[in-house]
């Protein structure tokens, strides 16, 4: 990366890194506070989650594999100490029939290859609760359409209706952050 630094590369990666860092920092701080009554140094050990590193060559191989056989690859599963999930997905000729929105998670989407159309926002019409904190609606009045292509990133905060339509093919990374919002 040092040999290929540019403002554009920095701007592509900075939002995802910042969002992930904020979510992880909040979780780690809470875990450290919960362990404050333990012995010296125990707070650091308790708040430290194992890190995961994904080399570019491995992510490229995952993307090629998914492009050959569309589907999902879970890179990080939400677990205690890890307040997010990350998946790489490839889909072809897919349209979500309804808008969805969530009370307890945000989405950060970055397009790896191809393109897709997101409809985001608005006021859901005839929405229904499908499970705690999850809703679907066939329409959302006033939603905005965003055509996303390779390198584009979209942040969808919890509670915001959204759906995706892919005319051809798209491969994307989806980071879902979990947890309660704090003021």
N, C-alpha and C positions, 0 to 999 in steps of 0.2 A: 504494500500500500504506500510506503514511503516514496517509491519511485513514481507512483501514479496519483499524487495528491492534486486535488483541484477543488475549487469552491463547490462545484456541482457534486462531486463524490461526497464531500463533507455534508452538504445539505441533504443528500439522499439518506445518509445513515444517521445523522444527528437526532431527528425526531424519534426514531424507534429506540435508539439507545437511551435517550432522555426519558421516554415513557417507561421503559422497562426498569431503568434505574430508580425512578420515583416509586414505582410499585414495590420493588424489592426492598428499597431503603425503608419504606413505611412498615413493611412486614418484619424486617430484621430489627427495627427499633422496638416494635411491640414485643417481639420475642425476647429481646434483651431486658426490657422492663419487667416482663413476667418472671424472669429468672433472678431478679435483683436480690432476693433473699438467700440465694445460694452462696457457696464459698467463693473466694477470690479467683477470678479467671473463668468461673463457670458460666458467667453471662456471655462471654465471647464464644465459648465452645457451643453453648446452647443456641445462639443466634446464627451460627455459621452453617449454611446449607451447602451440600456438595455443589460445586460449580460444574457446568457443562460447557464444553467447547465444541463448536461445529466448524471444522475447516472448510474453506470454500470448495475444495475438491470434492468433499463428501456431500455438500449441499448440491453441487452441480450434478453429481452422480444420482442423488435422490430425485432431482428435477427430471433428468433424462429417463429414469426408471418410471416415474409417474407419467411422463408424456407418452411412453410406450404403452402403459396400462393405467389410464386415469383412475384417480381415487385419492385417498388421504394417507399421509404418513405423519403420525404423531411424533414430534421431536421432543417435546416436554409435556408431561402430564401434570395436571394440578395435583399437588400433594401437600401435606403439612410442611410448612417452611418454604413452599414454592407457590406464590400467589398468582400464578398464571399458567396457561397452557399455550403451546405453540405447535401448529400443524402446518405442513406443506400440502397443498391440494392442487390437483390438476383436474379440470372438468372440460367437457366438450358439449356444445349444444345443450345448455342447461338454463332453465329459467325457473326461479322460485315463484310458486303460485301466489304466495302471500308475503306481506311484510312481517317481520319479527322484531321484537325488542325485549330487553332483559333488564331486570332490576339490579342484579348483582354482578354484572360484568361489562367491561368495555371491549371494543374490538380495535385492533390496529392491523390494517391490511397493507401489504406491499406486493406489487405485481412483479413476479420474477420473469415471466414471458407471456406473450399474447395480450389479450385485452378482454375487458368485461365492463358492463354498464351497471353502476350502482344507483339505486333510487334511495335517497336518504331524507329523513325529516318528515315534516308535515303533521297532520292530525289523523290518527288511525280511524277508520270507519268500520263499524261492526266488529270490533276487536273482541277476542275471547282469551281467557286465561287457560293455558294448556297444562301448566304445572306451576308450583310456587315460583314466582318471580319471572315467568316466561309467558309471552303473549304472541298471538298471531292475528292479522287482519287482512282482508282481501284488498284493501285500498288504504291510501294515506293522502288525504287532500293537502295540496301544497308542497308535496315532496319535490326535491331537486334531483335531477339526473346528472350523473358524473361518469363520463367515459374514461376509464382508467387503462393505461398502457404500461409497458415495461418500465420499471423504475418508479412509477407513481406510488404514493402512499396515502392512505385515508385513515383518519381516526374517528371512530364512531363511539361517542360516550354512551354509557348505560342509559336506558330509557328512551333512546332515539330509534324510531322505526327505520328499518332498512331491508332491502332485498336486492338480489343480484340476478342479472341475465347475461349469459355468455353465448353469443351468436356462433363463434367458431371454437376457439380453445384458449384457456388461460391457466397459468400456473402461478400460485400466490402463496405467500406466507401469511398466516393468521395468528396473531398474538391476542389472546383473551386474558385480560386481567380480572381477578376475582377479589371480592372483599367488600366491606361496607365503606361507604363514603364518609369521610370525617370533615368537619368544618375547618 
